[in-house]
């Protein structure tokens, strides 16, 4: 199957069902049949412009029905979708579109002032098309709305996703139709996807939140698109739209839990609140289960193995109907149905014993074919026949995976290895803490000292000394922070991940090296 086939399956079985809904808009909602017809016209319009199969097309927009329809049109025309986030800087988007050889760009009218700079920097882009009525009418004029199916191309690259650029210039992860089919198969094997469920796309559709809608589109699901996240608005929308599923990064869930009235909304329609992209505090996770119900589901992956390395199912979060013990909630779950996962040491040997710590590696149809035009980076990531994630972890005796850190985030203090995610989980257990980043900072005695940089919940307070003692009581003196800085806001990526590299910069800027 091609990625577009999932949408077409929904259009075939539920032609009159509502498809994409712009949150808060009073505009009429297009049905699946109407949306399908429009994508056929737009795809024929793209072909008439001379864009041949394999062209690279991007959509510069926030979350909107028009943007999602444009993505489907690119896919139907056998283009390769370049997800580009409107939340990124202009410079980073230009870099990505340059590096990924963008041929054409759809854009929402509110970003029209950015288009001249993009065109000047990337002469390869032949067509820039506004997502307004006049421009789409010009593209589709005289084009048939009759349904047409693209040739089946399971190995063809259908999207190139950026790695985010948090550790340097973003690499382009090529994902094939087969990669995405494996992703959807893994998720549908652990989720009860039923006809007509409502999906809330609150996180950017250029990332997991967008692609994760396709299994629901295949069953005629209704996708509500929210452009920008406001905690109160999001909570009201879950209630009012009777949302069945949404994906959020942990930092957004923390913001929801910090709302004084979070327990006053109706979440009875919610079946899956999927979280990922960063570790989640087990204490906050237990709180989320109490607030939202037995709906939490964790997915662990990375762009190169999208959202399908391991899954902590809804039932894995529970014991006798209550939140599972803290240790289980720290797990990333068991390997996905269609992914082979192992632990590898630095010499390429697989570690079979429970508790043996090493790099997490993966195999399967889910693994990317490689980085776009970057064979060196591909070879580095795909060693010894496995995709090497750069994450450090271990399996327990029951087959649950525990991630202890990224290799680069391990702190060596006085000869001891301290995994920052372990310390972060302990810091996050304090009721005054909203979010945190634990890093190593230069220290003349220990080499590196453990530091916690924290955001507080609204109206809460804690002294550094009290927080250090709190963590020391949980983890002991070696892993406890030696210092705590309280900041108004931690730096985050467009999808809400805390940028530890940016946090570290302030403390290492005058050093010869970063460790």
C-alpha positions in Angstrom: 0.0 0.0 0.0 0.9 3.6 -0.5 0.3 6.2 2.2 -2.5 7.8 0.3 -4.3 4.4 0.3 -5.2 4.7 4.0 -7.2 7.9 3.3 -8.8 6.3 0.2 -9.9 3.3 2.3 -11.8 5.7 4.6 -13.3 7.5 1.6 -14.5 4.2 0.1 -16.2 3.0 3.3 -17.3 6.3 4.7 -17.8 8.7 1.8 -20.3 11.0 3.6 -18.5 11.2 6.9 -16.8 14.5 8.0 -13.1 14.4 7.3 -10.9 17.3 8.5 -12.3 19.9 10.9 -10.6 23.2 11.7 -10.9 23.7 15.4 -13.1 26.7 16.2 -14.0 27.3 12.6 -17.6 27.8 11.4 -16.8 26.9 7.8 -18.6 23.9 6.3 -16.8 20.6 6.9 -15.9 18.6 3.8 -16.8 15.0 3.6 -14.4 12.2 2.7 -15.8 12.1 -0.8 -15.4 15.8 -1.3 -11.9 15.8 0.1 -10.9 12.9 -2.1 -12.3 14.6 -5.2 -10.4 17.8 -4.3 -7.1 15.9 -3.9 -7.6 14.3 -7.3 -8.1 17.7 -8.9 -5.1 19.1 -7.1 -2.9 16.1 -8.0 -3.8 16.5 -11.7 -3.0 20.2 -11.4 0.4 19.4 -10.0 1.1 16.9 -12.8 0.0 19.5 -15.4 2.7 21.8 -14.0 5.3 19.3 -15.0 5.9 17.7 -11.6 6.8 14.1 -12.3 6.5 11.1 -9.9 9.2 11.5 -7.2 9.1 15.3 -7.0 9.6 16.8 -3.6 6.7 18.8 -2.3 6.4 20.8 1.0 3.5 22.4 2.8 4.2 25.4 5.0 1.3 25.7 7.3 0.1 25.2 10.8 -2.5 22.5 11.5 -5.4 23.0 9.1 -7.7 21.1 6.9 -6.3 23.0 3.8 -2.8 21.9 4.8 -3.7 18.2 5.3 -5.6 18.2 2.0 -2.5 19.6 0.2 -0.3 16.9 1.8 -2.7 14.3 0.4 -2.6 15.9 -3.0 1.2 15.7 -3.0 1.0 12.0 -2.1 -1.6 11.3 -4.8 0.6 12.9 -7.4 3.3 10.5 -6.4 5.3 13.2 -4.8 7.6 12.9 -1.8 6.3 14.9 1.2 8.7 17.2 3.0 7.2 18.0 6.4 8.2 21.6 7.2 7.0 23.1 10.4 5.8 26.7 10.5 7.1 26.8 14.1 10.7 26.5 12.9 12.7 29.6 12.1 12.8 30.7 8.5 16.6 29.9 8.4 16.1 26.3 9.5 13.2 25.7 7.1 15.3 27.1 4.2 18.2 24.8 5.2 15.9 21.8 5.2 14.2 22.6 1.9 17.6 23.2 0.3 19.1 20.0 1.6 16.0 17.9 0.6 15.8 19.3 -2.9 12.4 20.8 -2.7 10.6 21.2 -6.0 7.3 22.9 -5.0 5.8 24.5 -2.0 2.2 25.0 -0.8 1.8 27.7 1.8 -0.9 29.3 3.9 -1.5 33.0 3.0 -0.3 34.2 6.4 3.2 33.0 5.5 3.3 34.8 2.2 5.9 37.3 3.4 8.3 34.4 3.8 8.0 33.1 0.3 10.3 35.6 -1.4 13.2 34.7 0.9 12.6 31.0 0.3 12.4 31.4 -3.5 15.6 33.5 -3.5 17.5 31.0 -1.4 16.2 27.9 -3.3 16.0 28.5 -7.0 15.2 24.8 -7.5 11.6 25.5 -6.2 9.6 25.9 -9.4 6.2 26.5 -8.0 4.9 28.2 -4.8 1.1 27.9 -4.5 -0.9 29.7 -1.8 -3.6 27.7 0.0 -6.3 30.2 -0.8 -9.5 29.8 -2.8 -8.2 31.7 -5.9 -4.9 29.9 -6.1 -6.4 26.4 -5.6 -9.1 27.3 -8.2 -6.4 28.2 -10.7 -4.5 24.9 -10.0 -7.6 22.8 -10.3 -9.4 24.6 -13.2 -10.5 22.1 -15.8 -9.1 19.2 -13.8 -11.2 16.1 -13.4 -12.3 15.1 -9.9 -12.7 11.5 -10.9 -10.9 9.2 -8.5 -7.6 7.7 -9.6 -5.2 5.3 -7.8 -1.5 5.6 -7.9 0.7 2.6 -8.7 1.6 0.5 -5.7 5.2 1.3 -4.7 6.0 -0.2 -1.4 9.7 0.6 -1.5 9.3 4.1 -2.9 10.2 6.9 -0.5 7.0 8.8 0.3 8.3 11.3 2.9 11.6 12.8 4.1 11.5 14.0 7.7 14.0 16.2 9.4 15.8 14.9 12.5 15.1 18.2 14.2 18.5 19.7 14.1 18.9 19.8 17.9 22.4 18.4 17.6 23.4 20.1 14.4 22.1 20.6 10.8 19.0 18.4 10.3 19.4 15.2 8.4 16.7 14.0 6.1 15.2 10.6 7.1 13.8 8.8 4.1 10.7 6.8 4.9 9.1 4.4 2.4 5.5 3.3 2.0 6.6 0.0 3.5 8.1 1.8 6.6 4.8 3.5 7.2 2.8 0.4 6.6 4.9 -1.3 9.3 4.3 1.6 11.7 0.5 1.5 11.2 0.4 -2.3 11.5 2.3 -2.1 14.8 -0.1 0.5 16.2 -3.3 -1.1 15.0 -2.2 -4.4 16.6 -2.3 -2.8 20.1 -5.2 -0.3 19.5 -8.9 -0.8 19.0 -9.3 1.5 16.0 -13.1 1.7 15.3 -15.1 3.4 12.6 -15.7 7.1 12.9 -13.4 7.8 15.9 -12.4 11.5 16.5 -8.7 12.3 16.5 -7.4 15.6 17.8 -4.3 16.8 16.1 -3.0 19.3 18.5 0.8 18.7 18.2 2.1 19.7 14.7 0.9 17.4 11.8 4.4 17.6 10.4 5.4 15.1 13.1 3.9 12.1 14.8 0.6 13.7 15.4 0.0 14.0 11.7 1.1 10.6 10.4 -0.6 8.9 13.4 -4.0 9.9 12.0 -3.8 7.7 9.0 -4.9 4.4 10.6 -8.0 6.4 11.9 -8.5 7.9 8.4 -8.7 4.4 7.1 -11.7 3.8 9.2 -13.5 7.1 8.4 -12.2 8.9 11.4 -12.9 12.6 12.0 -9.7 14.6 12.4 -10.0 17.9 14.4 -7.0 20.2 13.7 -5.9 22.6 16.4 -3.3 25.2 15.4 -1.3 26.0 18.5 -1.8 24.6 22.0 -3.5 26.5 24.7 -4.0 24.2 27.7 -7.5 25.4 28.7 -8.7 25.4 25.0 -7.3 21.9 24.6 -9.1 20.5 27.6 -12.4 22.1 26.5 -11.9 20.7 23.0 -11.3 17.1 24.3 -14.7 17.4 26.0 -16.7 19.3 23.4 -15.5 17.3 20.4 -15.7 14.0 22.2 -12.1 13.2 21.3 -11.1 9.5 21.1 -7.4 9.8 20.5 -4.7 12.4 20.6 -0.9 12.4 20.8 1.0 14.8 23.0 4.6 15.2 24.2 5.0 14.9 28.0 5.7 18.6 28.5 2.2 19.4 27.1 0.7 16.8 29.4 2.5 18.4 32.4 0.9 21.7 31.4 -2.6 20.1 31.3 -2.1 18.5 34.7 -1.0 21.9 36.1 -4.3 23.5 35.3 -6.3 24.0 38.5 -9.5 22.8 36.8 -8.1 19.8 35.0 -10.4 17.4 36.8 -13.6 19.3 35.9 -13.7 18.3 32.2 -15.4 15.2 30.7 -12.9 12.7 29.3 -15.3 9.8 28.9 -14.9 9.6 25.1 -11.2 9.4 25.3 -9.7 6.0 24.5 -6.0 6.8 23.9 -3.8 9.6 25.1 -0.6 8.7 23.4 2.7 10.2 24.6 6.2 10.1 23.3 9.1 12.1 22.0 10.7 12.4 25.5 10.7 10.5 28.8 7.7 11.1 31.1 7.9 11.3 34.8 6.3 8.2 36.4 4.7 10.4 39.1 3.1 12.7 36.5 2.1 9.6 34.5 0.3 8.1 37.5 -1.4 11.5 38.0 -2.4 11.5 34.3 -4.0 8.1 34.7 -6.0 9.3 37.7 -7.2 12.4 35.8 -7.8 11.2 32.2 -8.6 7.6 33.0 -7.1 4.3 31.7 -6.1 5.8 28.4 -2.3 6.4 28.5 -0.2 4.7 25.9 3.5 5.3 25.4 5.3 5.0 22.0 9.1 4.9 21.8 10.8 5.5 18.5 12.8 8.1 16.6 12.5 9.6 13.2 14.6 6.8 11.8 12.4 4.1 13.4 9.2 6.2 13.6 7.2 5.6 16.8 7.6 1.9 16.6 10.5 0.5 18.6 8.5 -0.3 21.7 5.0 0.4 23.1 3.7 0.6 26.7 0.1 -0.4 26.1 -2.8 1.0 28.0 -3.1 -2.2 30.0 0.6 -2.1 30.8 0.0 1.1 32.7 -2.4 -0.6 35.1 -2.6 -3.2 37.8 -6.0 -4.1 39.1 -7.4 -0.9 37.5 -5.0 1.4 39.2 -1.7 3.0 38.0 1.0 0.3 37.8 4.0 0.5 40.2 6.4 3.3 39.7 9.1 1.0 38.2 6.7 -0.2 35.4 5.7 3.4 34.6 9.4 4.2 34.0 9.5 1.5 31.2 9.2 2.3 27.5 7.2 -1.0 27.1 7.9 -4.1 25.0 9.0 -4.3 21.4 6.4 -3.5 18.8 4.9 -6.4 17.0 6.8 -5.9 13.8 10.1 -4.6 15.2 13.1 -6.5 16.4 14.8 -4.8 19.3 18.0 -5.7 21.1 20.8 -4.3 23.3 24.3 -4.0 21.9 27.6 -3.3 23.5 30.3 -1.1 22.0 31.9 -4.0 20.2 28.8 -4.9 18.3 27.9 -7.9 20.6 24.2 -8.4 21.5 23.6 -8.5 25.2 21.1 -11.2 26.1 20.9 -11.1 29.9 18.2 -9.1 31.6 19.6 -5.9 33.1 22.6 -5.8 30.7 23.0 -2.1 29.7 24.0 -1.0 26.2 22.9 0.7 23.1 19.3 0.1 21.9 19.3 -1.2 18.4 16.4 -2.2 16.0 15.7 -4.1 12.8 12.6 -4.6 10.7 10.5 -3.1 7.9 10.0 0.0 10.0 13.7 1.1 9.8 14.5 3.9 7.3 16.4 3.0 4.2 18.8 5.8 5.0 19.4 9.5 5.3 18.8 11.5 2.1 22.1 12.1 0.2 24.1 11.3 3.3 25.7 7.8 3.0 28.2 8.5 5.7 25.6 9.3 8.3 23.6 6.3 7.1 26.6 4.0 7.6 27.2 5.4 11.1 23.6 4.8 12.1 23.3 1.3 10.5 26.1 -0.7 12.0 26.5 -4.5 12.4 23.2 -5.1 10.5 21.2 -3.0 13.0 19.9 0.6 13.3 21.8 2.1 16.3 19.5 4.5 18.1 22.1 6.2 20.3 19.9 5.5 23.3 21.2 3.5 26.3 18.9 1.0 27.9 18.2 -2.5 29.2 15.5 -5.2 29.2 14.1 -6.6 32.4 13.2 -10.2 32.9 9.6 -9.6 31.6 10.8 -8.1 28.4 10.1 -4.4 29.2 12.7 -1.9 27.9 14.1 0.8 30.2 15.8 3.7 28.6 18.4 5.2 30.9 19.8 7.9 28.6 21.1 9.1 25.3 24.8 8.3 25.2 25.7 11.9 24.9 23.6 12.8 28.0 25.4 10.4 30.4 27.2 12.4 33.1 30.5 11.1 34.5 31.0 12.6 37.9 33.9 11.5 40.0 34.3 8.3 38.0 30.6 7.3 38.4 28.1 7.2 35.5 24.9 9.1 36.2 22.1 8.9 33.8 20.3 12.2 33.5 16.9 10.7 32.8 17.0 8.8 36.1 17.7 12.0 38.0 15.0 13.9 36.0 12.4 11.3 37.0 13.3 11.9 40.7 13.2 15.7 40.3 9.9 15.5 38.5 8.4 13.6 41.5 8.5 16.8 43.5 5.0 18.4 43.5 6.3 21.9 42.8 8.2 20.9 39.7 6.6 21.3 36.3 9.5 20.3 34.0 13.3 19.9 34.2 16.5 19.2 32.5 19.4 17.5 34.2 22.8 18.1 32.8 26.5 17.8 33.7 28.3 21.0 34.3 32.1 21.5 34.6 33.4 21.0 38.1 37.1 21.2 39.1 36.8 18.4 41.6 34.4 15.9 40.0 35.0 16.7 36.3 31.3 17.1 35.9 28.7 17.9 38.5 25.0 17.1 38.3 22.8 20.2 37.8 19.0 20.4 37.6 17.5 23.3 35.7 13.8 23.4 36.5 10.5 25.1 35.8 8.0 25.4 38.6 4.3 24.8 38.5 2.2 28.0 38.7 2.0 29.3 42.3 4.5 26.7 43.6 7.9 27.2 45.2 10.8 25.1 46.4 14.4 26.0 47.5 17.3 24.5 45.7 18.5 23.0 49.0 15.1 21.3 49.6 15.0 19.9 46.1 18.5 18.5 46.3 17.7 16.8 49.6 14.4 15.4 48.0 16.4 13.8 45.2 19.2 12.6 47.6 16.6 10.8 49.7 15.4 8.9 46.5 18.7 8.3 44.7 21.6 8.9 47.1 24.3 11.6 47.1 26.1 10.5 43.9 23.1 11.0 41.6 21.5 14.0 43.5 22.1 17.4 41.9 24.9 19.4 43.3 23.1 22.6 42.3 19.6 23.7 41.1 18.7 26.6 38.9 15.1 27.8 38.7 14.2 29.3 35.3 11.0 30.9 34.0 11.0 28.7 30.9 13.2 25.9 29.5 14.2 26.1 25.8 12.1 23.8 23.7 11.9 22.6 20.1 8.8 23.3 17.9 7.3 20.0 19.1 7.9 20.7 22.8 11.0 18.8 23.5 13.4 20.4 26.0 16.6 21.3 24.1 19.3 20.1 26.5 22.0 21.3 24.1 20.7 24.9 24.6 20.5 24.4 28.4 24.1 23.1 28.4 25.5 26.0 26.4 25.2 28.5 29.2 27.4 26.4 31.5 30.0 25.1 29.0 30.5 28.2 26.7 34.0 29.0 28.1 35.2 25.4 28.2 37.5 23.8 25.7 35.3 20.7 25.5 31.7 19.8 26.4 32.5 16.9 28.8 
